[in-house]
Amino acid sequence: MDLLNLRKFETLSPFEIKDELIKLAKKTSKTTQSAFLNAGRGNPNWIATTPRQGFFLLGQFAVTESQRVMEHPAGIGGMPQAQGIAGRLEAWLAKHADMPGASFLSSAVPFAVKTFGFERDAFVHELVDSIIGDNYPVPDRMLVHNERIVHEYLMWAMCGDPRPAGKFDLYAVEGGTAAMCYIFKSLKANRLLKPGDTIALGTPIFTPYIEMTHLEDYALNVVNIHAPQENRFQFTDAELKKLEHPQIKAFFLVNPGNPTGVALSKETIGKIANIVKRRPDLMLLTDDVYGTFVPEFRSLLGELPQNTIGVYSYSKYFGCTGWRLGVIAVHEDNIFDKMIAKLPDTELKALDKRYGALTLEPRKVKFIDRIVADSRDVALNHTAGLSLPQQVMMTLFSLSEMMDGARRYQQACMEIVHRRALAMIEGLGLQVTPNPLFDAYYGLIDFEFWARKNIGEDAVEYLKKNVHPLDLAFRLAEDHGIVLLNGGGFDAPDWSLRVSLANLADDVYDDIGRGVRSVARGYRHAFEASRGAKKE
Ligand SMILES: Cc1ncc(COP(=O)(O)O)c(C=O)c1O
């Protein structure tokens, strides 16, 4: 594609450019030997089967419970009743012991009852009534048993060692996507971030964070805190120092990174903790969607619980992007509530009005409950909350992990993505020092860095002067049927590409590596031809 055409794409998000790349790549795969390889999307190509088997079997039992209460020939049932329901589930599972999911459910219920001290009937009734979905979500923020289970799962999966003291309040939401939207909205509504305020973004970063901050709705000024490849994708001291400036109200980051795939090191977390000692008012938002792909992962939620809003999504690890399962976590003792309480009187009065229909004491509404209310424009707070069957799936995903003492599922997921990363690295002809903080969910190919070694400094200089960086992604699609996202859209280097190691079969990743090499060879030839032309 020529320069002028490529320039048109400069303002688009990589996720939109991707659609154009897909069109080109599909066309190529129809007319050449190249297969269509779309490694642009972070949708995993595996799923967690055991908790799903439990879910679908539980649904069968739930309908019998409904019919126990009422069975009208026109196909109408009643609302499941709590009394004795745990015993009935146990007996029903014994009768259907050969069904997929029976052994999981038979162990999951006693496991949860024992681990959390639940009352059996109350817990099983929450599961059964919710999978039937015959009530509005109550409490709107999250079901009580589900919240306890997910809390423990987040402690296990996100918080690392040592566990933070106290507890987080959780809000079950429609994936990380909804979490982001709701948090942005409530920070603004509660005057914690106003248009014109400055926030810091840990870059490179998942593009929507860059785009949302610039929306007219939020109109935030942004300072980038950069984590360069030369520093193994950790924030440098000089970059972190910017956070000491009191003008920066909040620091938003994705950990482990998207597109870098690298988690914050213990040292980096320690440096951020030191800054927070000097800046106790610094609000942190950490999006830890990929945390479960890094051994002994520690989120800022674990280290700095009072300052941090946590975003977690089940989408990637459990292969459930279509389920839309996510959580927002805010510690019960947090700076957000305190900062709201200290707002000027006029602003507090405006907030009294905003939340006044919910309670007689609106100033006592916690920040997390404000997020719930704002998610439904306050007026529809009474019908807020994540759908109940979704919350049951969340319970079962979380329990399946906690019951897996040997972490076999986690190990297997990590093996899948690392195998693919290795194949791609081989295809690229690279030698890479292993990094235990690398989640291998995405790989960021720093093409410029790679090309300097492989096609020469002079060819790279030529490239940077004469070729648009987007040409790389377009050429891969057009010549090789390969779709990768342009790193520039994530505030990664312009000449970089994000590869999703999650969504294609293992055996194609070396082809992707070879495709990138072949494009590089093409650039080298173009450079040599230009030199020849000059001499003539
Ligand atoms: C960093 C990050 N946050 C949030 C999301 C959205 O996740 P979900 O599928 O749960 O909406 C993604 C998905 O790619 C992501 O990479």
The ligand as an ORCA input file, in Angstrom:
! r2SCAN-3c Opt
* xyz 0 1
  C      -5.613     -5.363     29.272
  C      -7.000     -5.743     28.914
  N      -8.015     -5.280     29.641
  C      -9.283     -5.602     29.345
  C      -9.569     -6.411     28.270
  C     -10.988     -6.726     27.974
  O     -11.316     -7.949     28.543
  P     -12.757     -8.590     28.496
  O     -12.765     -9.617     27.429
  O     -12.919     -9.226     29.805
  O     -13.742     -7.515     28.267
  C      -8.550     -6.910     27.470
  C      -8.829     -7.737     26.293
  O      -8.059     -7.879     25.390
  C      -7.222     -6.563     27.802
  O      -6.188     -6.997     27.080
*
